[in-house]
Amino acid sequence: MKKFILSLILIFSIQSFAFSQTGYPRYEKDSLGNHVVVMTVEQAQILDNQTDLLYLFEQLNSQIVNYDSVCIKVIKEKDNVILEQTVAINKLKEIVSAKNDEVEILKKKLVVKDSIIINLDEQVLKTEEQLNISKKKIRELKTKMWIGGSGGGLAIIALVLAIIL
């Protein structure tokens, strides 16, 4: 891949300079019969700069790959956090629902207990009325007892006195 990109850069740079300067770069054979490219110092400098750019682009590419992997990792972590939070939210919703049900049950129990308290209050009032009536009757009977007892005692005393006399 590097050779291919380097070849493309070399071809494009050679063609761009071929039109700007006459005769350079040229393909020649050296004294041993090897094919060589002859170019000016400026052309060689530009070619060298472009190969430096290739190295920088490769570094940038590796950094982008690293950046992509970091982004993918962050996205996976975000998805995990969202999943955990969704589970936690669902559990909290279930807890809230259960608490709401408990509150409703307790409200119903309170209504039942309130009705029991009202019934007990009514029974207490009825019992107090009956107690007051009973106390009245007891007072009347005590009064009658004192009157009857006193009257009977006086009659007995009078009878005993009458018998003695």
C-alpha positions in Angstrom: 0.0 0.0 0.0 2.8 2.4 0.9 4.6 1.6 -2.4 1.4 2.3 -4.3 0.8 5.6 -2.6 4.4 6.6 -2.9 4.3 5.7 -6.6 1.2 7.8 -7.1 2.8 10.8 -5.4 6.0 10.3 -7.4 4.1 10.1 -10.7 1.9 13.2 -10.0 4.9 15.2 -8.7 7.0 14.2 -11.7 4.2 15.1 -14.2 3.6 18.4 -12.5 7.2 19.3 -12.8 7.7 17.9 -16.2 5.5 20.6 -17.6 7.2 23.3 -15.6 10.8 22.4 -16.5 12.0 21.2 -19.8 13.7 17.9 -19.8 13.4 17.0 -16.2 12.7 14.5 -14.7 13.9 12.0 -17.2 14.1 8.3 -17.4 17.6 7.1 -18.3 19.8 4.1 -18.1 23.0 4.4 -16.1 26.3 2.9 -17.1 25.3 -0.5 -15.6 22.0 -0.6 -17.5 19.8 0.2 -14.6 16.8 2.4 -15.1 17.1 5.7 -13.2 15.1 8.9 -12.9 17.1 12.1 -13.2 15.5 15.2 -11.7 16.5 18.6 -10.4 17.3 19.4 -6.7 14.0 21.3 -6.4 12.1 18.4 -7.8 13.9 16.0 -5.4 13.1 18.4 -2.5 9.4 18.6 -3.4 9.3 14.8 -3.7 11.0 14.5 -0.3 8.5 16.9 1.3 5.6 14.8 -0.2 7.0 11.6 1.3 7.2 13.4 4.6 3.6 14.3 4.2 2.8 10.6 3.5 4.4 9.7 6.8 2.4 12.4 8.6 -0.8 11.2 6.9 0.0 7.6 8.0 0.5 8.9 11.6 -2.8 10.8 11.3 -4.5 7.7 10.1 -3.3 5.7 13.1 -4.4 8.5 15.4 -7.8 8.5 13.8 -8.0 4.8 14.2 -7.1 5.2 17.9 -9.6 8.1 18.2 -12.3 5.8 16.5 -11.6 3.0 19.0 -11.8 5.5 21.9 -15.1 6.8 20.5 -16.4 3.3 20.1 -15.4 2.5 23.7 -17.0 5.7 25.0 -20.2 4.9 23.0 -20.3 1.3 24.4 -19.8 2.7 28.0 -22.5 5.2 27.4 -24.8 2.4 26.2 -24.0 0.4 29.3 -24.7 3.3 31.5 -28.0 4.0 29.7 -28.9 0.3 30.1 -28.0 0.3 33.8 -29.9 3.5 34.4 -32.9 2.2 32.5 -32.9 -0.9 34.7 -32.5 1.3 37.8 -35.3 3.5 36.6 -37.6 0.5 36.0 -36.8 -0.9 39.4 -37.6 2.5 41.0 -40.8 2.7 39.1 -41.7 -0.8 40.4 -40.9 0.3 43.9 -42.9 3.5 43.5 -45.8 1.4 42.2 -45.5 -1.0 45.1 -45.4 1.9 47.5 -48.4 3.5 45.9 -50.3 0.2 46.3 -49.2 0.0 49.9 -50.4 3.6 50.4 -53.8 2.7 48.9 -54.1 -0.4 51.1 -53.2 1.7 54.2 -55.8 4.4 53.2 -58.4 1.6 53.0 -57.3 0.4 56.4 -57.6 3.9 57.7 -61.1 4.2 56.4 -62.1 0.9 58.0 -60.5 1.9 61.3 -62.2 5.3 61.1 -65.5 3.5 60.7 -64.7 1.2 63.6 -63.8 4.3 65.8 -67.1 6.0 64.8 -69.0 2.8 65.7 -67.1 2.5 69.0 -67.8 6.2 69.8 -71.5 5.5 69.1 -71.4 2.5 71.4 -69.7 4.5 74.1 -72.4 7.2 73.9 -75.2 4.5 74.1 -73.4 2.9 77.0 -73.1 6.3 78.8 -76.8 6.9 78.2 -77.6 3.5 79.6 -75.2 4.1 82.6 -76.9 7.5 83.3 -80.3 5.8 83.2 -79.1 3.1 85.5 -77.5 5.7 87.9 -80.9 7.5 88.0 -82.7 4.3 88.8 -80.2 3.4 91.5 -80.6 6.9 93.0 -84.4 6.5 92.9 -84.2 3.0 94.5 -81.8 4.3 97.2 -84.1 7.1 97.9 -87.1 4.7 98.1 -84.9 2.3 100.2 -84.1 5.1 102.7 -87.7 6.3 102.8 -89.0 2.7 103.1 -86.3 1.7 105.5 -86.8 4.7 107.6 -90.6 4.4 107.5 -90.4 0.6 108.2 -87.9 1.3 111.1 -90.2 3.9 112.5 -93.2 1.5 112.2 -91.2 -1.2 113.9 -90.2 1.1 116.7 -93.8 2.4 117.0 -95.0 -1.2 117.1 -92.5 -2.2 119.7 -93.4 0.9 121.7 -97.1 0.2 121.3 -96.6 -3.4 122.4 -94.6 -2.3 125.4 -97.0 0.3 126.3 
